[in-house]
Amino acid sequence: IRSDPNVKAFYDALIARGKRKMQAICAVMRKYLTGLWACIRAGEDFDTAKLFSEKHLLKA
């Protein structure tokens, strides 16, 4: 969360929406896991910019 600005923005959006810190951290972990699993299945490279894009921030 600290080193990636895309992940930090997603985390901050969850906090602003009223989630507790641990809930937001778990949401970020789950998003990472599902994104990694999708990349493994599809044989693609993992990209956090694609996973945590502006479109996803609006849904957060």
Biopython code that builds the backbone (N, CA, C, O; Angstrom):
import numpy as np
from Bio.PDB.StructureBuilder import StructureBuilder

atoms = [
    (1, "ILE", "N", (0.842, -1.185, 0.000)),
    (1, "ILE", "CA", (0.000, 0.000, 0.000)),
    (1, "ILE", "C", (0.882, 1.242, 0.000)),
    (1, "ILE", "O", (0.548, 2.241, -0.637)),
    (2, "ARG", "N", (1.993, 1.187, 0.702)),
    (2, "ARG", "CA", (2.851, 2.366, 0.824)),
    (2, "ARG", "C", (3.613, 2.685, -0.455)),
    (2, "ARG", "O", (3.812, 3.857, -0.776)),
    (3, "SER", "N", (4.044, 1.661, -1.193)),
    (3, "SER", "CA", (4.960, 1.898, -2.306)),
    (3, "SER", "C", (4.270, 2.126, -3.649)),
    (3, "SER", "O", (4.889, 2.681, -4.558)),
    (4, "ASP", "N", (3.030, 1.724, -3.802)),
    (4, "ASP", "CA", (2.343, 1.846, -5.087)),
    (4, "ASP", "C", (1.244, 2.902, -4.992)),
    (4, "ASP", "O", (0.305, 2.739, -4.213)),
    (5, "PRO", "N", (1.343, 3.978, -5.768)),
    (5, "PRO", "CA", (0.338, 5.041, -5.666)),
    (5, "PRO", "C", (-1.058, 4.604, -6.101)),
    (5, "PRO", "O", (-2.051, 5.127, -5.596)),
    (6, "ASN", "N", (-1.149, 3.649, -7.034)),
    (6, "ASN", "CA", (-2.460, 3.167, -7.469)),
    (6, "ASN", "C", (-3.164, 2.416, -6.344)),
    (6, "ASN", "O", (-4.363, 2.590, -6.125)),
    (7, "VAL", "N", (-2.418, 1.591, -5.642)),
    (7, "VAL", "CA", (-2.979, 0.828, -4.528)),
    (7, "VAL", "C", (-3.331, 1.768, -3.379)),
    (7, "VAL", "O", (-4.365, 1.603, -2.731)),
    (8, "LYS", "N", (-2.474, 2.748, -3.128)),
    (8, "LYS", "CA", (-2.728, 3.726, -2.070)),
    (8, "LYS", "C", (-4.014, 4.504, -2.349)),
    (8, "LYS", "O", (-4.795, 4.753, -1.431)),
    (9, "ALA", "N", (-4.240, 4.886, -3.601)),
    (9, "ALA", "CA", (-5.454, 5.616, -3.961)),
    (9, "ALA", "C", (-6.689, 4.743, -3.747)),
    (9, "ALA", "O", (-7.716, 5.231, -3.274)),
    (10, "PHE", "N", (-6.599, 3.455, -4.092)),
    (10, "PHE", "CA", (-7.716, 2.534, -3.878)),
    (10, "PHE", "C", (-7.992, 2.371, -2.387)),
    (10, "PHE", "O", (-9.146, 2.390, -1.958)),
    (11, "TYR", "N", (-6.939, 2.212, -1.609)),
    (11, "TYR", "CA", (-7.060, 2.081, -0.155)),
    (11, "TYR", "C", (-7.685, 3.338, 0.447)),
    (11, "TYR", "O", (-8.592, 3.243, 1.274)),
    (12, "ASP", "N", (-7.210, 4.509, 0.041)),
    (12, "ASP", "CA", (-7.751, 5.768, 0.557)),
    (12, "ASP", "C", (-9.218, 5.948, 0.187)),
    (12, "ASP", "O", (-9.996, 6.489, 0.972)),
    (13, "ALA", "N", (-9.597, 5.494, -1.011)),
    (13, "ALA", "CA", (-10.997, 5.585, -1.422)),
    (13, "ALA", "C", (-11.876, 4.700, -0.540)),
    (13, "ALA", "O", (-12.996, 5.080, -0.199)),
    (14, "LEU", "N", (-11.379, 3.535, -0.175)),
    (14, "LEU", "CA", (-12.139, 2.651, 0.711)),
    (14, "LEU", "C", (-12.286, 3.259, 2.099)),
    (14, "LEU", "O", (-13.358, 3.185, 2.700)),
    (15, "ILE", "N", (-11.224, 3.856, 2.607)),
    (15, "ILE", "CA", (-11.265, 4.506, 3.918)),
    (15, "ILE", "C", (-12.245, 5.683, 3.888)),
    (15, "ILE", "O", (-13.017, 5.878, 4.826)),
    (16, "ALA", "N", (-12.208, 6.458, 2.811)),
    (16, "ALA", "CA", (-13.111, 7.605, 2.683)),
    (16, "ALA", "C", (-14.567, 7.158, 2.609)),
    (16, "ALA", "O", (-15.472, 7.897, 2.999)),
    (17, "ARG", "N", (-14.784, 5.953, 2.111)),
    (17, "ARG", "CA", (-16.142, 5.415, 2.008)),
    (17, "ARG", "C", (-16.649, 4.873, 3.335)),
    (17, "ARG", "O", (-17.817, 4.500, 3.449)),
    (18, "GLY", "N", (-15.772, 4.827, 4.346)),
    (18, "GLY", "CA", (-16.208, 4.407, 5.668)),
    (18, "GLY", "C", (-15.744, 3.033, 6.102)),
    (18, "GLY", "O", (-16.155, 2.548, 7.156)),
    (19, "LYS", "N", (-14.893, 2.395, 5.309)),
    (19, "LYS", "CA", (-14.368, 1.088, 5.708)),
    (19, "LYS", "C", (-13.332, 1.265, 6.813)),
    (19, "LYS", "O", (-12.634, 2.277, 6.867)),
    (20, "ARG", "N", (-13.243, 0.284, 7.679)),
    (20, "ARG", "CA", (-12.184, 0.291, 8.694)),
    (20, "ARG", "C", (-10.864, -0.060, 8.025)),
    (20, "ARG", "O", (-10.842, -0.609, 6.924)),
    (21, "LYS", "N", (-9.761, 0.263, 8.701)),
    (21, "LYS", "CA", (-8.442, 0.046, 8.104)),
    (21, "LYS", "C", (-8.205, -1.416, 7.760)),
    (21, "LYS", "O", (-7.701, -1.721, 6.679)),
    (22, "MET", "N", (-8.560, -2.322, 8.662)),
    (22, "MET", "CA", (-8.337, -3.743, 8.403)),
    (22, "MET", "C", (-9.232, -4.233, 7.262)),
    (22, "MET", "O", (-8.810, -5.082, 6.476)),
    (23, "GLN", "N", (-10.450, -3.718, 7.158)),
    (23, "GLN", "CA", (-11.326, -4.088, 6.050)),
    (23, "GLN", "C", (-10.735, -3.621, 4.724)),
    (23, "GLN", "O", (-10.780, -4.346, 3.730)),
    (24, "ALA", "N", (-10.183, -2.414, 4.708)),
    (24, "ALA", "CA", (-9.586, -1.881, 3.488)),
    (24, "ALA", "C", (-8.347, -2.684, 3.100)),
    (24, "ALA", "O", (-8.133, -2.959, 1.919)),
    (25, "ILE", "N", (-7.536, -3.057, 4.075)),
    (25, "ILE", "CA", (-6.346, -3.866, 3.795)),
    (25, "ILE", "C", (-6.756, -5.227, 3.232)),
    (25, "ILE", "O", (-6.141, -5.715, 2.284)),
    (26, "CYS", "N", (-7.773, -5.833, 3.801)),
    (26, "CYS", "CA", (-8.254, -7.126, 3.304)),
    (26, "CYS", "C", (-8.820, -6.996, 1.893)),
    (26, "CYS", "O", (-8.649, -7.897, 1.072)),
    (27, "ALA", "N", (-9.492, -5.881, 1.606)),
    (27, "ALA", "CA", (-10.018, -5.657, 0.260)),
    (27, "ALA", "C", (-8.880, -5.529, -0.752)),
    (27, "ALA", "O", (-8.977, -6.041, -1.867)),
    (28, "VAL", "N", (-7.810, -4.852, -0.365)),
    (28, "VAL", "CA", (-6.644, -4.721, -1.245)),
    (28, "VAL", "C", (-5.995, -6.086, -1.454)),
    (28, "VAL", "O", (-5.632, -6.430, -2.579)),
    (29, "MET", "N", (-5.846, -6.866, -0.385)),
    (29, "MET", "CA", (-5.252, -8.204, -0.506)),
    (29, "MET", "C", (-6.090, -9.090, -1.420)),
    (29, "MET", "O", (-5.549, -9.810, -2.259)),
    (30, "ARG", "N", (-7.399, -9.036, -1.259)),
    (30, "ARG", "CA", (-8.283, -9.861, -2.085)),
    (30, "ARG", "C", (-8.206, -9.443, -3.554)),
    (30, "ARG", "O", (-8.213, -10.288, -4.449)),
    (31, "LYS", "N", (-8.131, -8.138, -3.792)),
    (31, "LYS", "CA", (-8.027, -7.640, -5.161)),
    (31, "LYS", "C", (-6.709, -8.094, -5.796)),
    (31, "LYS", "O", (-6.677, -8.479, -6.965)),
    (32, "TYR", "N", (-5.622, -8.044, -5.017)),
    (32, "TYR", "CA", (-4.342, -8.562, -5.501)),
    (32, "TYR", "C", (-4.449, -10.046, -5.848)),
    (32, "TYR", "O", (-4.012, -10.466, -6.919)),
    (33, "LEU", "N", (-5.024, -10.832, -4.955)),
    (33, "LEU", "CA", (-5.123, -12.274, -5.182)),
    (33, "LEU", "C", (-5.939, -12.613, -6.418)),
    (33, "LEU", "O", (-5.520, -13.436, -7.232)),
    (34, "THR", "N", (-7.101, -11.987, -6.567)),
    (34, "THR", "CA", (-7.936, -12.288, -7.730)),
    (34, "THR", "C", (-7.262, -11.818, -9.017)),
    (34, "THR", "O", (-7.368, -12.478, -10.051)),
    (35, "GLY", "N", (-6.572, -10.681, -8.958)),
    (35, "GLY", "CA", (-5.854, -10.196, -10.137)),
    (35, "GLY", "C", (-4.698, -11.095, -10.519)),
    (35, "GLY", "O", (-4.489, -11.384, -11.697)),
    (36, "LEU", "N", (-3.943, -11.540, -9.519)),
    (36, "LEU", "CA", (-2.833, -12.462, -9.789)),
    (36, "LEU", "C", (-3.324, -13.788, -10.352)),
    (36, "LEU", "O", (-2.727, -14.339, -11.277)),
    (37, "TRP", "N", (-4.402, -14.290, -9.793)),
    (37, "TRP", "CA", (-4.947, -15.564, -10.269)),
    (37, "TRP", "C", (-5.433, -15.437, -11.715)),
    (37, "TRP", "O", (-5.229, -16.346, -12.519)),
    (38, "ALA", "N", (-6.070, -14.319, -12.045)),
    (38, "ALA", "CA", (-6.530, -14.098, -13.419)),
    (38, "ALA", "C", (-5.344, -14.010, -14.380)),
    (38, "ALA", "O", (-5.414, -14.520, -15.498)),
    (39, "CYS", "N", (-4.267, -13.372, -13.957)),
    (39, "CYS", "CA", (-3.071, -13.276, -14.804)),
    (39, "CYS", "C", (-2.419, -14.638, -15.006)),
    (39, "CYS", "O", (-1.949, -14.946, -16.101)),
    (40, "ILE", "N", (-2.389, -15.445, -13.968)),
    (40, "ILE", "CA", (-1.817, -16.790, -14.085)),
    (40, "ILE", "C", (-2.635, -17.630, -15.054)),
    (40, "ILE", "O", (-2.078, -18.319, -15.909)),
    (41, "ARG", "N", (-3.954, -17.574, -14.921)),
    (41, "ARG", "CA", (-4.819, -18.356, -15.816)),
    (41, "ARG", "C", (-4.693, -17.909, -17.260)),
    (41, "ARG", "O", (-4.681, -18.738, -18.171)),
    (42, "ALA", "N", (-4.596, -16.583, -17.480)),
    (42, "ALA", "CA", (-4.537, -16.050, -18.838)),
    (42, "ALA", "C", (-3.122, -16.033, -19.404)),
    (42, "ALA", "O", (-2.940, -15.838, -20.606)),
    (43, "GLY", "N", (-2.121, -16.235, -18.554)),
    (43, "GLY", "CA", (-0.738, -16.210, -19.007)),
    (43, "GLY", "C", (-0.234, -14.808, -19.300)),
    (43, "GLY", "O", (0.667, -14.631, -20.120)),
    (44, "GLU", "N", (-0.806, -13.810, -18.638)),
    (44, "GLU", "CA", (-0.412, -12.416, -18.844)),
    (44, "GLU", "C", (0.514, -11.950, -17.729)),
    (44, "GLU", "O", (0.634, -12.600, -16.691)),
    (45, "ASP", "N", (1.165, -10.818, -17.960)),
    (45, "ASP", "CA", (1.984, -10.191, -16.924)),
    (45, "ASP", "C", (1.085, -9.408, -15.979)),
    (45, "ASP", "O", (0.074, -8.839, -16.392)),
    (46, "PHE", "N", (1.462, -9.385, -14.710)),
    (46, "PHE", "CA", (0.689, -8.664, -13.704)),
    (46, "PHE", "C", (1.027, -7.184, -13.768)),
    (46, "PHE", "O", (2.200, -6.814, -13.824)),
    (47, "ASP", "N", (0.003, -6.336, -13.760)),
    (47, "ASP", "CA", (0.197, -4.890, -13.825)),
    (47, "ASP", "C", (-0.758, -4.222, -12.844)),
    (47, "ASP", "O", (-1.975, -4.276, -13.021)),
    (48, "THR", "N", (-0.204, -3.590, -11.807)),
    (48, "THR", "CA", (-1.067, -2.953, -10.807)),
    (48, "THR", "C", (-1.789, -1.741, -11.372)),
    (48, "THR", "O", (-2.876, -1.403, -10.906)),
    (49, "ALA", "N", (-1.208, -1.080, -12.367)),
    (49, "ALA", "CA", (-1.872, 0.083, -12.959)),
    (49, "ALA", "C", (-3.181, -0.333, -13.626)),
    (49, "ALA", "O", (-4.159, 0.414, -13.607)),
    (50, "LYS", "N", (-3.193, -1.515, -14.208)),
    (50, "LYS", "CA", (-4.416, -2.012, -14.837)),
    (50, "LYS", "C", (-5.419, -2.487, -13.785)),
    (50, "LYS", "O", (-6.624, -2.284, -13.930)),
    (51, "LEU", "N", (-4.920, -3.109, -12.744)),
    (51, "LEU", "CA", (-5.785, -3.660, -11.703)),
    (51, "LEU", "C", (-6.408, -2.570, -10.845)),
    (51, "LEU", "O", (-7.575, -2.669, -10.466)),
    (52, "PHE", "N", (-5.644, -1.536, -10.537)),
    (52, "PHE", "CA", (-6.118, -0.442, -9.688)),
    (52, "PHE", "C", (-6.255, 0.836, -10.516)),
    (52, "PHE", "O", (-5.679, 1.864, -10.162)),
    (53, "SER", "N", (-7.007, 0.781, -11.609)),
    (53, "SER", "CA", (-7.144, 1.934, -12.496)),
    (53, "SER", "C", (-8.170, 2.930, -11.955)),
    (53, "SER", "O", (-8.834, 2.672, -10.951)),
    (54, "GLU", "N", (-8.286, 4.064, -12.634)),
    (54, "GLU", "CA", (-9.243, 5.107, -12.232)),
    (54, "GLU", "C", (-10.673, 4.572, -12.267)),
    (54, "GLU", "O", (-11.498, 4.949, -11.435)),
    (55, "LYS", "N", (-10.965, 3.701, -13.220)),
    (55, "LYS", "CA", (-12.309, 3.129, -13.336)),
    (55, "LYS", "C", (-12.672, 2.351, -12.076)),
    (55, "LYS", "O", (-13.811, 2.406, -11.613)),
    (56, "HIS", "N", (-11.704, 1.631, -11.527)),
    (56, "HIS", "CA", (-11.954, 0.850, -10.322)),
    (56, "HIS", "C", (-12.035, 1.729, -9.083)),
    (56, "HIS", "O", (-12.694, 1.366, -8.108)),
    (57, "LEU", "N", (-11.369, 2.884, -9.110)),
    (57, "LEU", "CA", (-11.438, 3.796, -7.968)),
    (57, "LEU", "C", (-12.831, 4.375, -7.819)),
    (57, "LEU", "O", (-13.281, 4.631, -6.702)),
    (58, "LEU", "N", (-13.515, 4.584, -8.929)),
    (58, "LEU", "CA", (-14.865, 5.133, -8.863)),
    (58, "LEU", "C", (-15.831, 4.142, -8.227)),
    (58, "LEU", "O", (-16.812, 4.543, -7.601)),
    (59, "LYS", "N", (-15.558, 2.848, -8.386)),
    (59, "LYS", "CA", (-16.412, 1.819, -7.795)),
    (59, "LYS", "C", (-16.117, 1.609, -6.319)),
    (59, "LYS", "O", (-16.964, 1.097, -5.587)),
    (60, "ALA", "N", (-14.937, 1.993, -5.875)),
    (60, "ALA", "CA", (-14.510, 1.743, -4.489)),
    (60, "ALA", "C", (-15.250, 2.548, -3.475)),
    (60, "ALA", "O", (-14.984, 2.428, -2.279)),
]
sb = StructureBuilder()
sb.init_structure("model")
sb.init_model(0)
sb.init_chain("A")
sb.init_seg("    ")
for serial, (resi, resn, name, xyz) in enumerate(atoms, 1):
    if name == "N":
        sb.init_residue(resn, " ", resi, " ")
    sb.init_atom(name, np.array(xyz, "f"), 0.0, 1.0, " ", f" {name:<3s}", serial, name[0])
structure = sb.get_structure()
